[in-house]
């Protein structure tokens, strides 16, 4: 009997789309080149789209760092901070007439110094009172003992101190002196030599993850993130044994001016998390091998272990679909923006659909096409939510494509975009971001968010898979869209939008097993 004969789809799991809820992550984690550069410490600022795997990198790194001797790990997660709290507790710039980026940078540095000193005095041998660690322990005891279990209490309190001087009734000379003390962190400055001394013998690794969770685009939210960015740059030069990592969604990174300006100076510290088809197939193959190893309970285990990774996928999915003889992995991957979370979500929904229909492995197009509709709708909603602050109510724009053919020449697409721009909007729809736009601007936005794909021409054809003729922004970082004559709505959205295939369009009907499966 073959391995496939022992597969129980009820026990097949591809893992959670969210790294923090995935107990098997450490078993099947893919060590990409991006991961290795971050783990080595050459990259400290991790940028990527939502679902690209930023949290997974930090989760695995934190777990492995904890196994090292003389190493303290500090994790700051979304549960530790609240943009709503910042907005409620801080005076607005308009009311206080003060720039906040530098204040938040100082407060972040202060918080990190405090957290590092707490970790060192908790995890290290304090030694004598006159030792460097003894002096740090005395400072922590006198200034941060008890009553401050919240990791961010030190940041909030320091911001309030700065704010009290900035907008308080101080005379000009006194205000300048007090602010200089606070911005220079004079409270902890004398301890920095002691800190460096202790760090000679003890490592501290800090992870600040998912700053976009709960993002509200307020002035404090922007200053909060920009301040961390500045602090990260400064503190990473304090000592080789102090590493501060932060992750940030690419869309926010590119649209907070204070960050983007600073980023040009530290390109060497920045890692962009991106995936290609090969990496995503490897990720899925490792998860399939793991889930089958867990579920077979000794049956066919030798046969499973002997199978090469490239055959793992075909144990769950038909290698070639009855639909146009498409390669099954290509069919799924073409309906993603090359983010791990998407293909995990899609594959999981297909298996769930197959169980509902009492189908067994390998799964063919009949299960995939039914699951695709709910997947397509959910991804459209997720993408619209991801860009809701920059491009509000994107779903209403997507809806304008409902029921149409999915391939457009430039004139057709520009006409449709013009209709979208000039039509009367319901009061519930906020499309102010399109004020002053022409069709070319809207096409640029729709391509950038991954709704449109552009036909590859000239030298950029080499970036597309053999048999495919259209590229998304995750395949080509920048295109001269003005020179593109044909576009397609991304396959991820077509099922939800009930889009039709153009008659005689051979760009989407290739029957090659490794070709375009749109």
N, C-alpha and C positions, 0 to 999 in steps of 0.2 A: 504494500500500500504506500501511497505517496503522502508527503507532509500535508497536502491540501485536504486529504481525506479525514484528518483529525482536527481540522480547524472548526472551532465553534465561534461564530460571529458574535455571540452574546458576550464573549470574553475578549474581543478585540478592542483595544484602546489605543488611540494615537496620542494620548496625553491631553492635558488641558491647554487651551489657547493662551491662558495666562500663566506665566512662569511661576509666580508666587503660589499658585494652587496646583502645581504639577509635582506630585511626589516622586515620579519616575525620572524627572529632569536630569538628575545627576548620573543616571544609568545610560541614557542615550543622547546626552548632549554632544553636539557636533562642534569640535574645536576648529573653528574657521580661522583664516588668517587674521581677521579682525579681532577675534578673541585672543589669539596669541599675542598680538601687539599690545592689547590692553593689559593682559595678564603680566607681560614682561615689564610694564610700567612706562613704555615709551609713549603711550597714548593715555591721557587722563580724562578727556572730554569726549563722551560718546554720543554721537548724533545719529538719529534714524527716525524713520516714519513709525507711526503707531503699529505695533505688531511685528516689528522687524527683529526683535530679540534682544533689545537693550537690557531688559530686566533679567533675562535668562543669563546673559554674560555676568551680570553682577551677582546673581544668586549663586552661580557655580564658583565664581571667584571667592566670594565671601566664605562659602563652605570649605573650600580648599585652604584659604588663608587661616581659618580657625584651627586647622590641624598642625600648623607650624608652631614651633616653640618660640617663646618670647615675641609673640605677635598678638596685638589687640585689634579687634574688628569692630567698627562702629557703622551701623546701618541706619540711615534716615529714610523712612518710607513715607508714602502719602498719608498714612495714618498719623504721622507726627506733626504735620503742618496743615494750616487751613488759610486759604486766601480770604475767606469770609471773616475769619478772626482778625487778620491784618487790616482789612477794610474797616472793621468796627472799632479797632483800638487806635488806629493812627489818624492824625489830622491830615486832611487832603492838602495837596500842593497848592491848590487854589486858595484855601483858607490860610495856609501857613507861609506861602510864598517861598518854598525851599525845595531844592533839588534833592531827590531821595536816593539816587543810585549810590552816591558815595556813602551815605548814611547806612544803607543796607550792606554795602561792602564791609564797612567797619564792623557792623553788628554780626555779620557772618564770620569774620575773622575772630571776633571775640568768642562767639559760640563755639567755633571749632577748637580754639585754644582751650576753652573750658572743658569740652568733651574729651579732648586728648589728655589733658591733665587728670581728669577723673579716671579715665581708662588706665593710665599709667600707675596711678596710686592704688587702683583696685587690683590690677594684675601683676604689678611688680613688687619687688622687695624694697620696702621704704628705706631701710638702712637708718643711719643716724639722722637726727634733726638738722644737722649742719650739712648733710649731703644734698646733692641737687634734688633727688627725689623727695627727701625730707622737707625741703623748702617748698616744693610744689604741693606736697601733701598738706602742709600748714596753710598755704593759700586756699586750697580747696576746702579745708575744714572751716576756715574763718569766713569765707565768702560764698560758698556754694554747698553747704551741708544742710540736708533736710529741706522739706517743703518745696523742692523743685524737681519733682520726678519727671515732669514733662521736659523732653529733650530740648524743646524750643523756648523754654522759659527765659533762658539767658539771652537769646536773641531779642525777644520781645522787650525784656527789661532794658536792654542796652539801647534799643531804638527809642524807647520812651525817654531815656535820659538825654539822648541826642535831641529828640523833639522838644523836650522841656527847655533846652537851651535855645534851640533854633527859633521857636515861636513864643518863648517865655519873656517876661518883663526884665530882661537883663540889659544893662548898659552896654554900649557897643564894644568897649575895650574888654570888659569882663566876658562878654559873649564870645569874642574871638579867642581869648585865652582858654575858656572852658571847652570850646569846640576843638581847639588844637589838642588838648589833653585826650578828649574822647576819640578823635580821629586817629591819633597816634597810639591809641590803646595803652596809655601810660600805666593803667592798672596792672597790666601783665607784662609790660616791656622788660622790666628787670628780671623776669623769670625766663625769658627766652634763652639766654645762655644755659641756664639749668635744664631747660627742655631739650636743647640740642645735646647736652651731655647725656641725658637719660636715653635719648633716641639713638645714641651710639650703640646701645646695648639692647634696645627693644623697638620693634617695628609697630607702627600704627597704620592701619588701612581704613579709610573712610569711604563709604558709598552713599551718595545722595541720588535717589532714583525717582523717576516719574514725577518730575516737577510739573508736568502738564495735567496731572490728575486734579480735577476740580478747578482748572484754570478759568478765570473770569475776565481776563483782559483789563483789569483795573490798573490804575497807576501803581498801586502797591504790589500787585502781582508781577508787573514788569520790572519794577525796581528790585523786588525780592530775587528774581531769577538773575537779573543783570548783576546784582551785588554778589551772588554766589559765584558767578562766572569770574568776576574780578578777584574774589577771595581765593578761588581755585588756582588761578594763575600765580598769585603771590605766595600762597602757602606751600605749593608744590616745590618751591625753590628753598624752603626752610631747611630741609634735611632729607637725604636719600631714603631714610627709613620712615618718612612720613609721606604717605600717598593719599591724595584726595581725588576721588573720581566723582564725576557728575554725568548724568544722562539728560538728554533733552530732545524733545520731538523736533524734527527738522523744520517743520513749518513755523514753530515759535522761534527757533534759533535764527531763522532768516528774516523774521519780522519784528524783532526787538532791536531797534537801532543801536542801543547802548552795547548790546552783545555783539552784534555783527561788526561794529567798528573795532571792538577789542579783538575779535576773532582773527582778524587779518594778521595780528601780531603773533598769534600762537598756533599757526597751522600745524606746527610740528607736534602739538599736544592733542590734536583733534582726530578722532576716528569716526568715519562714516560707516554705519552698518548697512550693507547692501548684500543682496543675494542674487545668484543666478540659478538657472535650471539644474545644473549639476549639483550645486550645494543643497538645493531644496530636495532633490531626489535622494541624496545621501541622508538628509535629515529624516525623511519619511521611511527609508529602508531600515535605518537603525531603530526607529520606533516600532516598526513591524516586527523586526527580529526580536526585540525585547518583549513585546506583548505576546508573541507566540511562544517564546521560551517560558513565560510566566504561566501560560494557559494550557500547554500540552501535557504538563505533569509527567514527564518521562516518555510519553508516546512520541515516537519519531524524533526525539531530541538529537540523536546522532546525525540523522538525515538533515535536520534543520541547521545544525552547526556546520555541516559540510556545504550548504548552499552558499554561493557567493552573494554579496549584497545586491548585485544588479537583478537577481531573481526574486528578491523579497517582495517587491511590488506586485508581481504576477501571482503571488499566492492569495492575494485579497482581491485584486482587480484583473479582469481580462486584459491581457497584453494589448490586444487589438479589439476595438469596439465594433459591434455590428454596424454602427452608424458610420458610414463612409470609410470603414476600415481605418478609423483614426487611432493613433496611439493613445491609450487611456491616460497615461501620465501627462502627455501633452495637452489632452483635452482639459484636465483639471488645472494644470499650471497656467494655461491660457486664460483661465477665468480667475486669476489672481493678479495682484500688483507685485508679485514676487516677495510676499511677506509670509514668513512661517505660519503666523496665526491664521492666515486665510486658507492655506491648503490643509492645515490640521482641521479647521472648522468644516471645510467642504467634505473631506474624506470621512469625518465623523458623522456628518449628516447623511451621507450616502449609506454608510453601514446601518445607521438607525432606520433609514427608509427600507433597506433590504430586509431587516428583521421584521418590520411591520408587514411586509409582503411575503414573509417566510421564504426568502430566497437565500441560497447558500453561495459560498465563494466558488469560483471567482465571479465578481460582480460585473455586470455588463451595462450597456447604455440604458436599459429599462429602469434600473434603480437610480442611475446617475441623473437622468433627465427630470425625474420627479423631485429629487432632492435639490436640484439646481434652482428651482423656482424660489423656494424659501431662502436658500443661500444667497441668491441674487438680490432679493429684496432686503435682506439683513445687511449685506455689504453696502448697498446704496445708502441705507440709513446711516450706517457707521461712517462712511466717507463724508456724507453731508454733516454729520455731527463733528467729525474731526476738523473740518474747516469752517465751523459755524461762526467763528468770530471774524475771520477774514472775508469769507464769502457766505453771508447768511442766507438761509433758505435755499440751498443748492438743490434740494429735492424738487422744488417748483421749476427750476431750470431743467433738471433731468426729465421731468414729466412732459416737457414740450416735445420730446423725442418719441413719446409713446406711440406704438403702432406703426411707426415709419420703417422704411428699409434702413438697415444699419450701415450701409456704405453711402458716402456722399462725395460728389466732386466739390471743389471749392465754391463754385457759384451757388450750388444748392445749400451748402452749409452756411455760407454768409447770409443768404436770404432767410434761413430759419433763425439764425442768431439775431438778425435785424428785427424779425417779428418778436422775438423774446424781449429785445431791448425797448421796443416802442409800445408793446401791449400794455393795457391798463392792468395794474396789479391790485389784488384784494388788499384791504387795509391790514390784514393779518400777515402779509408777506413783506419782508424787509429786503429790498434789493437796492438800497442806497449805494452799495459798493459799485453798482454798475453805472452810476451817474457819470456822464462824460465818456462812457465806453463806446467804441464802434465794434462791428462784428469781429475784427481781427483781435481786439482785446479779449473778447469773450471766448473766442477759439483758443487763445493762449491759456486762459484760466482753465477751460475744460480739458485741455491737454495736460496741464500741469497737475491737476488733481486726479488724473488717471481715468477720466471719463472718455476721452477720445484717444485714438491711436492714429499716427500719421504714416502714410505710405513711405517706405524707405526708398530713397533715390540716390544715385551717384555713389560716393564712397561710403555712405552710412549703411548700405545694404549689408555690409559685412558684419554689422552688429546684430542682425536678425538671424533666427534659426533657419536652417535650410528649409525651403518651402513656405516660409512666412514672409510677408511683404510689408507688415505694419509694425510700428514701434511705439511703445509707451515711454513715459519719462523715466521709468525705472530701468529701461534698456539703453536709453540715450539721454544723458544728463541735460543736453541742450540741443535744440534743432532750430534751424532757420525756418520757422513755420510758414513764413511768407512765400517760400519757394515750393511748398508742398501743394500738390494739386488734388490729392484724394485723402479722405479720412474715413475711419470707421469708429462707431461707438464700441467701446471695449466689450468683449464677450461677457465680462462679469455682470453687466447690467442688462443684457438683452432679454433674458428670460423674464425678469420682472417687468420690463417695459413692453413685452410682447412684440418685439421688433421682428421684421420680416427680412428674409434674404433677397437681395436684388436678383432679378432674373438675368441669367447669363453672366453672373459675376463669378469668374473662375478664381478670384483671389481668396475665396472662402470655401471652395469646394474641392481643394486638392485631396487626392485619395492616397497620397503617400503616407505610409505609417508614421514617418517622422515629420510630416508636413504640418501646415497650418490647420488646426482642428476647429477653427471658428465655425 
